[in-house]
Amino acid sequence: VQLQASGGGLVQAGGSLRLSCVASGSVFSIVWMGWYRQVPGSERELVAGLSSGGITDYSDSVKGRITISREQNTLYLLMFSLKPEDTAVYYCKARVVRGSTDDYWGQGTQVTVSS
């Protein structure tokens, strides 16, 4: 599975952004997809996840300000009411089950929120 993330950029506080992550390859084996973010010096943290059954999971820090969704092979993260503390590199991840379980990561996309 290959993942291609896009949609990051510079936005003012209070603004919105939509991140996209296009999956290709063995997409029928994906059981879960999610978005993580990472700032320098910190561990990558889960922002939101979406199972193939439609179950969503959101970090408390973003709940109410972020919506995760998926259309066919593309995972979206709609972020609104952005805060400077949302500034990070955002990564998409896919969990694939084909006998064994493997995780795949996309390249990061930078989100910068100015105050």
WOWO-V140944 format. One record per residue. N is the residue number from 1. OMEGA is omega as a letter, one per 20 degrees, with the letter a starting at -180 (* if undefined). NEAR is the number of other C-alpha atoms within 10 Angstrom. D_LAST is the distance of its C-alpha to the last C-alpha in Angstrom with 2 decimals. Layout:
n & omega & near & d_last
N & OMEGA & NEAR & D_LAST
N & OMEGA & NEAR & D_LAST
//
This chain:
n & omega & near & d_last
1 & r & 18 & 36.96
2 & a & 16 & 34.37
3 & a & 22 & 30.75
4 & a & 18 & 28.53
5 & r & 23 & 24.83
6 & r & 19 & 22.61
7 & r & 15 & 19.71
8 & r & 18 & 16.70
9 & r & 14 & 14.27
10 & a & 13 & 10.89
11 & r & 18 & 9.08
12 & r & 14 & 6.18
13 & a & 17 & 5.31
14 & a & 14 & 8.85
15 & a & 14 & 10.50
16 & r & 16 & 13.42
17 & r & 18 & 15.34
18 & r & 16 & 18.94
19 & r & 22 & 20.29
20 & r & 22 & 24.01
21 & a & 27 & 26.59
22 & r & 19 & 30.08
23 & r & 23 & 32.93
24 & a & 13 & 36.26
25 & a & 10 & 39.48
26 & a & 12 & 40.89
27 & a & 17 & 38.40
28 & r & 13 & 41.11
29 & a & 16 & 40.98
30 & r & 21 & 37.32
31 & a & 16 & 37.23
32 & r & 19 & 33.54
33 & a & 27 & 30.26
34 & r & 25 & 26.80
35 & r & 28 & 23.31
36 & r & 20 & 22.15
37 & a & 22 & 19.11
38 & r & 19 & 19.09
39 & a & 15 & 16.97
40 & r & 8 & 18.94
41 & a & 6 & 21.37
42 & r & 8 & 21.26
43 & r & 10 & 23.59
44 & a & 16 & 22.98
45 & r & 14 & 22.37
46 & r & 18 & 23.48
47 & a & 23 & 20.99
48 & r & 23 & 23.64
49 & a & 24 & 27.27
50 & r & 20 & 29.92
51 & r & 17 & 33.63
52 & r & 13 & 36.21
53 & r & 8 & 37.48
54 & r & 11 & 34.27
55 & a & 9 & 33.09
56 & r & 16 & 29.34
57 & a & 16 & 27.55
58 & r & 19 & 23.92
59 & r & 14 & 22.10
60 & a & 9 & 21.48
61 & a & 11 & 17.81
62 & a & 17 & 17.37
63 & a & 12 & 20.35
64 & a & 12 & 19.97
65 & a & 14 & 16.92
66 & r & 20 & 18.76
67 & r & 18 & 22.18
68 & r & 21 & 24.40
69 & a & 19 & 27.37
70 & r & 17 & 30.01
71 & a & 8 & 32.18
72 & a & 9 & 35.12
73 & a & 15 & 33.92
74 & r & 17 & 30.21
75 & a & 25 & 27.70
76 & r & 23 & 24.50
77 & r & 23 & 21.26
78 & a & 14 & 19.49
79 & r & 20 & 16.00
80 & a & 17 & 14.36
81 & a & 15 & 11.89
82 & r & 23 & 9.75
83 & r & 20 & 7.55
84 & a & 15 & 5.97
85 & r & 13 & 9.59
86 & r & 20 & 11.04
87 & a & 19 & 10.60
88 & r & 20 & 14.31
89 & a & 18 & 17.44
90 & a & 27 & 19.04
91 & r & 26 & 22.84
92 & a & 31 & 25.45
93 & r & 23 & 28.68
94 & r & 27 & 32.06
95 & a & 18 & 34.88
96 & r & 20 & 38.27
97 & r & 15 & 41.60
98 & a & 11 & 44.71
99 & r & 7 & 47.06
100 & r & 6 & 44.57
101 & r & 11 & 40.87
102 & r & 12 & 38.44
103 & r & 13 & 34.70
104 & a & 15 & 33.17
105 & r & 19 & 29.71
106 & r & 20 & 27.96
107 & a & 16 & 26.02
108 & r & 19 & 22.32
109 & a & 21 & 19.65
110 & r & 19 & 16.25
111 & r & 21 & 13.16
112 & a & 20 & 9.83
113 & a & 20 & 6.62
114 & a & 16 & 3.77
115 & * & 11 & 0.00
//
